[in-house]
Amino acid sequence: MGIIVQKFGGTSVGSVEKIFNVANKVIGEIKKNHKVIVVVSAMSGETDKLIKLAYEVKDNCVEDREYDTIISTGEQVTTGLLALALKKLGYKAKSFLGFQIPIKSDSTYSKARIIQIDSENLKKALQENDALVVAGFQGIDETGSITTLGRGGSDTTAVAIAAAINADICDIYTDVDGVYTTDPNICRNAKKMEKICYEEMLEFASLGAKVLQLRSVEFAQKYNVKLQVRSSFNDNLGTIVCKEEEKMESPLITGVAYDKNQAKISILKVADKPGVAAKIFSTIAENNISVDMIIQNISEEDKTTDITFTVSKTDYLKALEISKKLATDINAKNVIGDTNISKISIIGVGMKSHYGIASKMFQLLADENINIQMISTSEIKISCVVQEKYGELAVRILHDGFELGK
């Protein structure tokens, strides 16, 4: 007998009919003599409705304790409904909210991080039931307050529980049937991958791919949890996310990622001296804003520098306001921003042992007159910022240029 963790997103539990479809998938694993823990999100669109309600009452409430109390309620509904559906179909099931396990987190409301999961309640309940249904996205801090783990946090809940109970596999069910070489809505010849390693999946998740939440992949890699991305709407095998050595092959380039949720901020004519960059980015970090790409251009004439960086569009206005205050403090000349950008990235562990990848990428874009505004690289990734209007074209050019559809 094995233990399987299954996670179902909002589109998979968007109606009572779909909840019974999920129940039947759970029962399919129970019939294979598995114990199942199911993690569910809120019904599709429900969290957005709750966020809207919160903002109708109070602006800028995203970091407020009460905000998490409100937006965590969607998962409570689907947890109870799925447990009821399993019972109606003749199986023993029990629902758990985050605080009932408990899933202990820090107190960063709306972006809490899991500190510890007490798995004893789950293990005991598994002995008495065929399946447990757990609310994703939820935690509880040391003061007893409800916290939420950020958008897509149910993925993190599922992987963290799989790690805590040493599950055989964690199946992430979504509205796609695996991880593709790029977005199939942009490239019709995108191919589903049989396997992808943690490193590559981390890059895909960090670069805007919506298949898995970044922190869930970090958890999986840290605790060696085997993941499978599967479709809620068919029984096809999905894509396995695993260690690099478990992959069948390591192609030069695995895929192309595309992130439209990017904005650029430039602080102009900053004094070129030690400590200035530290002040800028420590202040931004203190406000719980993640910075992605950074470029610094130094002028030899007046010993100043322009510092340009990117943040998510959701953090843009806050980051822009902070940057303007910082510019005054450090006597910078001006601050400008741009939300009309996209980030295009090529990813592949095969880059570690090959040269010429970057030059080929830049040439492919240049041949289509696509200007590159920013560049960043890692051992297995090259990213470029381009104008937003060229984003999808750039994806298709790179996907075809590196022959990923073959």
ZIQUILIN-V102606 format. One record per residue. N is the residue number from 0. RES is the residue in three letters. SS is DSSP state (H for helix, E for strand, - for the rest). PHI is phi as a letter, one per 40 degrees, with the letter a starting at -180 (none if undefined). OMEGA is omega in radians with two decimals (NA if undefined). Layout:
n=N res=RES ss=SS phi=PHI omega=OMEGA
n=N res=RES ss=SS phi=PHI omega=OMEGA
This chain:
n=0 res=MET ss=- phi=none omega=3.12
n=1 res=GLY ss=- phi=b omega=3.08
n=2 res=ILE ss=E phi=b omega=3.13
n=3 res=ILE ss=E phi=b omega=3.00
n=4 res=VAL ss=E phi=b omega=3.08
n=5 res=GLN ss=E phi=b omega=3.07
n=6 res=LYS ss=E phi=b omega=3.13
n=7 res=PHE ss=E phi=b omega=-3.12
n=8 res=GLY ss=- phi=c omega=-3.02
n=9 res=GLY ss=H phi=d omega=3.14
n=10 res=THR ss=H phi=c omega=-3.13
n=11 res=SER ss=H phi=c omega=-3.11
n=12 res=VAL ss=H phi=b omega=-3.01
n=13 res=GLY ss=- phi=c omega=3.11
n=14 res=SER ss=- phi=a omega=3.11
n=15 res=VAL ss=H phi=c omega=3.11
n=16 res=GLU ss=H phi=d omega=3.14
n=17 res=LYS ss=H phi=c omega=3.10
n=18 res=ILE ss=H phi=c omega=3.07
n=19 res=PHE ss=H phi=c omega=3.04
n=20 res=ASN ss=H phi=c omega=3.07
n=21 res=VAL ss=H phi=c omega=3.13
n=22 res=ALA ss=H phi=d omega=3.14
n=23 res=ASN ss=H phi=c omega=3.06
n=24 res=LYS ss=H phi=c omega=3.08
n=25 res=VAL ss=H phi=c omega=-3.13
n=26 res=ILE ss=H phi=c omega=3.10
n=27 res=GLY ss=H phi=d omega=3.10
n=28 res=GLU ss=H phi=c omega=3.10
n=29 res=ILE ss=H phi=c omega=-3.14
n=30 res=LYS ss=- phi=c omega=3.06
n=31 res=LYS ss=- phi=c omega=3.09
n=32 res=ASN ss=- phi=g omega=3.07
n=33 res=HIS ss=- phi=b omega=2.87
n=34 res=LYS ss=E phi=c omega=-3.00
n=35 res=VAL ss=E phi=b omega=2.93
n=36 res=ILE ss=E phi=b omega=-3.09
n=37 res=VAL ss=E phi=b omega=3.07
n=38 res=VAL ss=E phi=b omega=-3.07
n=39 res=VAL ss=E phi=b omega=3.00
n=40 res=SER ss=- phi=c omega=2.99
n=41 res=ALA ss=- phi=c omega=3.06
n=42 res=MET ss=- phi=d omega=-3.08
n=43 res=SER ss=- phi=d omega=3.13
n=44 res=GLY ss=- phi=g omega=-3.05
n=45 res=GLU ss=H phi=c omega=-3.14
n=46 res=THR ss=H phi=c omega=3.09
n=47 res=ASP ss=H phi=c omega=3.10
n=48 res=LYS ss=H phi=c omega=-3.13
n=49 res=LEU ss=H phi=c omega=3.09
n=50 res=ILE ss=H phi=c omega=3.13
n=51 res=LYS ss=H phi=c omega=3.11
n=52 res=LEU ss=H phi=c omega=-3.14
n=53 res=ALA ss=H phi=c omega=-3.12
n=54 res=TYR ss=H phi=c omega=3.05
n=55 res=GLU ss=H phi=c omega=3.13
n=56 res=VAL ss=H phi=c omega=-3.06
n=57 res=LYS ss=- phi=a omega=3.07
n=58 res=ASP ss=- phi=c omega=3.05
n=59 res=ASN ss=- phi=f omega=-3.11
n=60 res=CYS ss=- phi=c omega=-2.95
n=61 res=VAL ss=- phi=c omega=-3.13
n=62 res=GLU ss=- phi=b omega=-3.12
n=63 res=ASP ss=- phi=c omega=3.10
n=64 res=ARG ss=H phi=d omega=-3.07
n=65 res=GLU ss=H phi=c omega=3.09
n=66 res=TYR ss=H phi=d omega=3.13
n=67 res=ASP ss=H phi=c omega=3.08
n=68 res=THR ss=H phi=d omega=-3.11
n=69 res=ILE ss=H phi=c omega=-2.95
n=70 res=ILE ss=H phi=c omega=3.11
n=71 res=SER ss=- phi=c omega=-3.02
n=72 res=THR ss=H phi=c omega=-3.13
n=73 res=GLY ss=H phi=c omega=-3.14
n=74 res=GLU ss=H phi=c omega=3.12
n=75 res=GLN ss=H phi=c omega=-3.14
n=76 res=VAL ss=H phi=c omega=-3.08
n=77 res=THR ss=H phi=c omega=3.09
n=78 res=THR ss=H phi=c omega=3.13
n=79 res=GLY ss=H phi=c omega=-3.12
n=80 res=LEU ss=H phi=c omega=-3.13
n=81 res=LEU ss=H phi=c omega=3.09
n=82 res=ALA ss=H phi=c omega=3.09
n=83 res=LEU ss=H phi=c omega=-3.13
n=84 res=ALA ss=H phi=c omega=3.12
n=85 res=LEU ss=H phi=c omega=3.10
n=86 res=LYS ss=H phi=c omega=3.13
n=87 res=LYS ss=H phi=c omega=-3.13
n=88 res=LEU ss=- phi=c omega=2.99
n=89 res=GLY ss=- phi=g omega=-3.10
n=90 res=TYR ss=- phi=b omega=3.13
n=91 res=LYS ss=- phi=c omega=-3.10
n=92 res=ALA ss=E phi=a omega=3.11
n=93 res=LYS ss=E phi=a omega=-3.12
n=94 res=SER ss=E phi=c omega=3.11
n=95 res=PHE ss=E phi=b omega=2.92
n=96 res=LEU ss=- phi=c omega=-3.04
n=97 res=GLY ss=H phi=d omega=-3.08
n=98 res=PHE ss=H phi=c omega=-3.11
n=99 res=GLN ss=H phi=c omega=-3.11
n=100 res=ILE ss=H phi=c omega=-0.16
n=101 res=PRO ss=- phi=c omega=2.97
n=102 res=ILE ss=E phi=c omega=-3.05
n=103 res=LYS ss=E phi=c omega=-3.10
n=104 res=SER ss=E phi=b omega=2.98
n=105 res=ASP ss=- phi=c omega=-3.04
n=106 res=SER ss=- phi=b omega=3.08
n=107 res=THR ss=- phi=c omega=-3.04
n=108 res=TYR ss=- phi=d omega=-3.09
n=109 res=SER ss=- phi=g omega=3.12
n=110 res=LYS ss=- phi=a omega=-3.05
n=111 res=ALA ss=- phi=c omega=3.10
n=112 res=ARG ss=- phi=b omega=-3.13
n=113 res=ILE ss=E phi=c omega=3.09
n=114 res=ILE ss=E phi=b omega=-3.06
n=115 res=GLN ss=E phi=a omega=3.00
n=116 res=ILE ss=E phi=b omega=3.06
n=117 res=ASP ss=- phi=c omega=-2.99
n=118 res=SER ss=- phi=c omega=-3.04
n=119 res=GLU ss=H phi=c omega=3.11
n=120 res=ASN ss=H phi=c omega=3.13
n=121 res=LEU ss=H phi=c omega=-3.12
n=122 res=LYS ss=H phi=c omega=3.12
n=123 res=LYS ss=H phi=c omega=-3.14
n=124 res=ALA ss=H phi=c omega=3.10
n=125 res=LEU ss=H phi=c omega=3.12
n=126 res=GLN ss=H phi=c omega=-3.05
n=127 res=GLU ss=H phi=b omega=-3.06
n=128 res=ASN ss=- phi=b omega=3.05
n=129 res=ASP ss=- phi=c omega=-3.09
n=130 res=ALA ss=E phi=a omega=3.01
n=131 res=LEU ss=E phi=b omega=3.12
n=132 res=VAL ss=E phi=b omega=-3.03
n=133 res=VAL ss=E phi=b omega=3.06
n=134 res=ALA ss=E phi=c omega=3.06
n=135 res=GLY ss=- phi=c omega=2.92
n=136 res=PHE ss=- phi=g omega=-2.99
n=137 res=GLN ss=E phi=b omega=2.97
n=138 res=GLY ss=E phi=a omega=3.07
n=139 res=ILE ss=E phi=a omega=-3.11
n=140 res=ASP ss=- phi=c omega=-3.03
n=141 res=GLU ss=- phi=c omega=3.09
n=142 res=THR ss=- phi=c omega=-3.10
n=143 res=GLY ss=- phi=g omega=-3.14
n=144 res=SER ss=- phi=c omega=3.06
n=145 res=ILE ss=E phi=c omega=3.07
n=146 res=THR ss=E phi=b omega=3.03
n=147 res=THR ss=E phi=b omega=-2.92
n=148 res=LEU ss=- phi=c omega=-3.11
n=149 res=GLY ss=- phi=g omega=-3.11
n=150 res=ARG ss=- phi=d omega=-3.05
n=151 res=GLY ss=- phi=g omega=-3.05
n=152 res=GLY ss=H phi=c omega=3.10
n=153 res=SER ss=H phi=c omega=3.04
n=154 res=ASP ss=H phi=d omega=3.14
n=155 res=THR ss=H phi=c omega=3.08
n=156 res=THR ss=H phi=d omega=-3.08
n=157 res=ALA ss=H phi=c omega=-3.10
n=158 res=VAL ss=H phi=c omega=3.13
n=159 res=ALA ss=H phi=c omega=3.09
n=160 res=ILE ss=H phi=c omega=3.10
n=161 res=ALA ss=H phi=d omega=3.11
n=162 res=ALA ss=H phi=c omega=-3.07
n=163 res=ALA ss=H phi=c omega=-3.10
n=164 res=ILE ss=H phi=b omega=3.13
n=165 res=ASN ss=- phi=f omega=-3.13
n=166 res=ALA ss=- phi=c omega=3.13
n=167 res=ASP ss=- phi=c omega=-3.13
n=168 res=ILE ss=E phi=a omega=3.05
n=169 res=CYS ss=E phi=b omega=3.14
n=170 res=ASP ss=E phi=c omega=3.10
n=171 res=ILE ss=E phi=c omega=-3.14
n=172 res=TYR ss=E phi=c omega=-3.10
n=173 res=THR ss=E phi=a omega=-3.12
n=174 res=ASP ss=- phi=c omega=2.99
n=175 res=VAL ss=- phi=b omega=-3.01
n=176 res=ASP ss=- phi=b omega=3.09
n=177 res=GLY ss=- phi=i omega=3.11
n=178 res=VAL ss=- phi=c omega=-3.08
n=179 res=TYR ss=E phi=b omega=-3.14
n=180 res=THR ss=- phi=c omega=2.93
n=181 res=THR ss=- phi=a omega=-3.12
n=182 res=ASP ss=- phi=c omega=-3.13
n=183 res=PRO ss=- phi=c omega=3.10
n=184 res=ASN ss=- phi=c omega=3.11
n=185 res=ILE ss=- phi=c omega=3.13
n=186 res=CYS ss=- phi=b omega=-3.11
n=187 res=ARG ss=- phi=c omega=-3.12
n=188 res=ASN ss=- phi=c omega=3.06
n=189 res=ALA ss=- phi=c omega=-3.07
n=190 res=LYS ss=- phi=b omega=3.04
n=191 res=LYS ss=E phi=c omega=-3.14
n=192 res=MET ss=- phi=c omega=3.09
n=193 res=GLU ss=- phi=c omega=3.13
n=194 res=LYS ss=E phi=a omega=3.03
n=195 res=ILE ss=E phi=a omega=-3.10
n=196 res=CYS ss=E phi=c omega=-3.11
n=197 res=TYR ss=H phi=d omega=-3.10
n=198 res=GLU ss=H phi=d omega=-3.13
n=199 res=GLU ss=H phi=c omega=-3.13
n=200 res=MET ss=H phi=c omega=3.05
n=201 res=LEU ss=H phi=d omega=3.12
n=202 res=GLU ss=H phi=c omega=3.11
n=203 res=PHE ss=H phi=d omega=-3.10
n=204 res=ALA ss=H phi=c omega=-3.11
n=205 res=SER ss=H phi=c omega=-3.07
n=206 res=LEU ss=- phi=c omega=3.00
n=207 res=GLY ss=- phi=h omega=3.08
n=208 res=ALA ss=- phi=c omega=-3.01
n=209 res=LYS ss=- phi=c omega=-3.05
n=210 res=VAL ss=- phi=c omega=3.13
n=211 res=LEU ss=- phi=b omega=3.07
n=212 res=GLN ss=- phi=c omega=-3.04
n=213 res=LEU ss=H phi=d omega=-3.06
n=214 res=ARG ss=H phi=c omega=3.10
n=215 res=SER ss=H phi=c omega=3.12
n=216 res=VAL ss=H phi=c omega=3.07
n=217 res=GLU ss=H phi=d omega=3.09
n=218 res=PHE ss=H phi=c omega=-3.10
n=219 res=ALA ss=H phi=c omega=3.14
n=220 res=GLN ss=H phi=c omega=-3.09
n=221 res=LYS ss=H phi=c omega=-3.05
n=222 res=TYR ss=H phi=b omega=3.09
n=223 res=ASN ss=- phi=f omega=3.07
n=224 res=VAL ss=- phi=c omega=3.10
n=225 res=LYS ss=- phi=c omega=-3.14
n=226 res=LEU ss=E phi=b omega=2.95
n=227 res=GLN ss=E phi=b omega=3.07
n=228 res=VAL ss=E phi=c omega=-3.06
n=229 res=ARG ss=E phi=b omega=3.10
n=230 res=SER ss=E phi=c omega=3.06
n=231 res=SER ss=- phi=c omega=-2.94
n=232 res=PHE ss=- phi=b omega=2.99
n=233 res=ASN ss=- phi=a omega=-3.10
n=234 res=ASP ss=- phi=b omega=-3.12
n=235 res=ASN ss=- phi=c omega=2.99
n=236 res=LEU ss=- phi=c omega=-3.10
n=237 res=GLY ss=- phi=b omega=3.10
n=238 res=THR ss=E phi=b omega=3.11
n=239 res=ILE ss=E phi=c omega=3.04
n=240 res=VAL ss=E phi=b omega=-2.95
n=241 res=CYS ss=E phi=a omega=3.07
n=242 res=LYS ss=- phi=c omega=-3.11
n=243 res=GLU ss=H phi=d omega=-3.08
n=244 res=GLU ss=H phi=c omega=3.12
n=245 res=GLU ss=H phi=c omega=-3.14
n=246 res=LYS ss=- phi=c omega=3.13
n=247 res=MET ss=- phi=c omega=-3.11
n=248 res=GLU ss=- phi=a omega=3.10
n=249 res=SER ss=- phi=b omega=3.13
n=250 res=PRO ss=- phi=c omega=-3.12
n=251 res=LEU ss=- phi=d omega=3.07
n=252 res=ILE ss=- phi=b omega=-3.14
n=253 res=THR ss=- phi=c omega=-3.09
n=254 res=GLY ss=E phi=a omega=3.13
n=255 res=VAL ss=E phi=b omega=3.12
n=256 res=ALA ss=E phi=b omega=-3.04
n=257 res=TYR ss=E phi=b omega=-3.10
n=258 res=ASP ss=E phi=b omega=3.10
n=259 res=LYS ss=E phi=c omega=-3.05
n=260 res=ASN ss=E phi=c omega=-3.09
n=261 res=GLN ss=E phi=b omega=3.04
n=262 res=ALA ss=E phi=b omega=-3.04
n=263 res=LYS ss=E phi=b omega=3.10
n=264 res=ILE ss=E phi=b omega=3.11
n=265 res=SER ss=E phi=b omega=3.02
n=266 res=ILE ss=E phi=b omega=-2.94
n=267 res=LEU ss=E phi=c omega=3.06
n=268 res=LYS ss=E phi=f omega=3.08
n=269 res=VAL ss=E phi=c omega=3.11
n=270 res=ALA ss=E phi=d omega=-3.11
n=271 res=ASP ss=- phi=c omega=3.14
n=272 res=LYS ss=- phi=a omega=-3.09
n=273 res=PRO ss=- phi=d omega=3.04
n=274 res=GLY ss=- phi=g omega=-3.09
n=275 res=VAL ss=H phi=c omega=3.12
n=276 res=ALA ss=H phi=c omega=3.12
n=277 res=ALA ss=H phi=c omega=3.13
n=278 res=LYS ss=H phi=c omega=-3.12
n=279 res=ILE ss=H phi=c omega=-2.98
n=280 res=PHE ss=H phi=c omega=3.03
n=281 res=SER ss=H phi=c omega=3.10
n=282 res=THR ss=H phi=c omega=3.11
n=283 res=ILE ss=H phi=c omega=3.13
n=284 res=ALA ss=H phi=c omega=3.12
n=285 res=GLU ss=H phi=c omega=3.11
n=286 res=ASN ss=- phi=c omega=3.06
n=287 res=ASN ss=- phi=f omega=3.08
n=288 res=ILE ss=- phi=b omega=3.12
n=289 res=SER ss=- phi=c omega=3.07
n=290 res=VAL ss=- phi=c omega=-3.12
n=291 res=ASP ss=- phi=b omega=-3.08
n=292 res=MET ss=- phi=c omega=3.13
n=293 res=ILE ss=E phi=b omega=3.04
n=294 res=ILE ss=E phi=b omega=3.09
n=295 res=GLN ss=E phi=b omega=3.13
n=296 res=ASN ss=E phi=b omega=-3.06
n=297 res=ILE ss=E phi=c omega=3.07
n=298 res=SER ss=E phi=c omega=3.12
n=299 res=GLU ss=- phi=c omega=-3.05
n=300 res=GLU ss=- phi=c omega=-3.04
n=301 res=ASP ss=- phi=b omega=3.08
n=302 res=LYS ss=- phi=f omega=3.03
n=303 res=THR ss=E phi=b omega=-3.12
n=304 res=THR ss=E phi=a omega=2.97
n=305 res=ASP ss=E phi=b omega=3.11
n=306 res=ILE ss=E phi=b omega=-3.13
n=307 res=THR ss=E phi=b omega=3.13
n=308 res=PHE ss=E phi=a omega=3.13
n=309 res=THR ss=E phi=b omega=3.05
n=310 res=VAL ss=E phi=b omega=3.06
n=311 res=SER ss=E phi=c omega=-3.14
n=312 res=LYS ss=H phi=c omega=3.14
n=313 res=THR ss=H phi=c omega=3.13
n=314 res=ASP ss=H phi=c omega=-2.95
n=315 res=TYR ss=H phi=c omega=-3.07
n=316 res=LEU ss=H phi=c omega=3.11
n=317 res=LYS ss=H phi=c omega=-3.14
n=318 res=ALA ss=H phi=c omega=3.13
n=319 res=LEU ss=H phi=c omega=3.12
n=320 res=GLU ss=H phi=c omega=3.11
n=321 res=ILE ss=H phi=c omega=-3.12
n=322 res=SER ss=H phi=c omega=3.13
n=323 res=LYS ss=H phi=c omega=3.08
n=324 res=LYS ss=H phi=c omega=3.11
n=325 res=LEU ss=H phi=c omega=-3.12
n=326 res=ALA ss=H phi=d omega=3.09
n=327 res=THR ss=H phi=c omega=-3.10
n=328 res=ASP ss=H phi=c omega=-3.04
n=329 res=ILE ss=- phi=b omega=3.10
n=330 res=ASN ss=- phi=g omega=3.02
n=331 res=ALA ss=- phi=c omega=-3.05
n=332 res=LYS ss=- phi=c omega=-3.02
n=333 res=ASN ss=E phi=a omega=3.03
n=334 res=VAL ss=E phi=b omega=3.09
n=335 res=ILE ss=E phi=b omega=-3.13
n=336 res=GLY ss=E phi=b omega=-3.12
n=337 res=ASP ss=E phi=a omega=3.11
n=338 res=THR ss=E phi=b omega=-3.09
n=339 res=ASN ss=E phi=c omega=3.13
n=340 res=ILE ss=E phi=b omega=3.01
n=341 res=SER ss=E phi=b omega=3.09
n=342 res=LYS ss=E phi=b omega=3.13
n=343 res=ILE ss=E phi=b omega=-3.08
n=344 res=SER ss=E phi=b omega=2.94
n=345 res=ILE ss=E phi=b omega=-3.00
n=346 res=ILE ss=E phi=b omega=3.04
n=347 res=GLY ss=- phi=i omega=3.10
n=348 res=VAL ss=H phi=c omega=3.10
n=349 res=GLY ss=H phi=c omega=3.11
n=350 res=MET ss=H phi=c omega=-3.07
n=351 res=LYS ss=H phi=d omega=-3.01
n=352 res=SER ss=H phi=b omega=3.13
n=353 res=HIS ss=- phi=b omega=3.09
n=354 res=TYR ss=- phi=b omega=3.09
n=355 res=GLY ss=- phi=g omega=-3.10
n=356 res=ILE ss=H phi=c omega=-3.11
n=357 res=ALA ss=H phi=c omega=-3.11
n=358 res=SER ss=H phi=c omega=3.11
n=359 res=LYS ss=H phi=c omega=3.12
n=360 res=MET ss=H phi=c omega=-3.10
n=361 res=PHE ss=H phi=c omega=-3.14
n=362 res=GLN ss=H phi=c omega=3.11
n=363 res=LEU ss=H phi=d omega=3.13
n=364 res=LEU ss=H phi=c omega=3.14
n=365 res=ALA ss=H phi=c omega=-3.14
n=366 res=ASP ss=- phi=c omega=3.11
n=367 res=GLU ss=- phi=b omega=3.12
n=368 res=ASN ss=- phi=f omega=3.08
n=369 res=ILE ss=- phi=c omega=-3.10
n=370 res=ASN ss=- phi=c omega=3.11
n=371 res=ILE ss=- phi=c omega=-3.11
n=372 res=GLN ss=- phi=c omega=-3.12
n=373 res=MET ss=E phi=a omega=3.12
n=374 res=ILE ss=E phi=b omega=2.95
n=375 res=SER ss=E phi=a omega=-3.11
n=376 res=THR ss=E phi=b omega=2.92
n=377 res=SER ss=E phi=b omega=-3.10
n=378 res=GLU ss=- phi=c omega=-3.07
n=379 res=ILE ss=- phi=b omega=-3.08
n=380 res=LYS ss=E phi=a omega=2.94
n=381 res=ILE ss=E phi=b omega=-3.12
n=382 res=SER ss=E phi=b omega=3.07
n=383 res=CYS ss=E phi=b omega=2.99
n=384 res=VAL ss=E phi=c omega=3.12
n=385 res=VAL ss=E phi=b omega=3.05
n=386 res=GLN ss=E phi=c omega=-3.07
n=387 res=GLU ss=H phi=d omega=-3.07
n=388 res=LYS ss=H phi=c omega=3.13
n=389 res=TYR ss=H phi=c omega=-3.01
n=390 res=GLY ss=H phi=d omega=-3.08
n=391 res=GLU ss=H phi=c omega=3.08
n=392 res=LEU ss=H phi=c omega=3.14
n=393 res=ALA ss=H phi=c omega=3.10
n=394 res=VAL ss=H phi=d omega=-3.12
n=395 res=ARG ss=H phi=c omega=3.14
n=396 res=ILE ss=H phi=c omega=-3.10
n=397 res=LEU ss=H phi=c omega=3.13
n=398 res=HIS ss=H phi=c omega=3.12
n=399 res=ASP ss=H phi=c omega=-3.09
n=400 res=GLY ss=H phi=c omega=3.10
n=401 res=PHE ss=- phi=c omega=3.00
n=402 res=GLU ss=- phi=f omega=-3.11
n=403 res=LEU ss=- phi=c omega=3.14
n=404 res=GLY ss=- phi=c omega=-3.09
n=405 res=LYS ss=- phi=c omega=NA
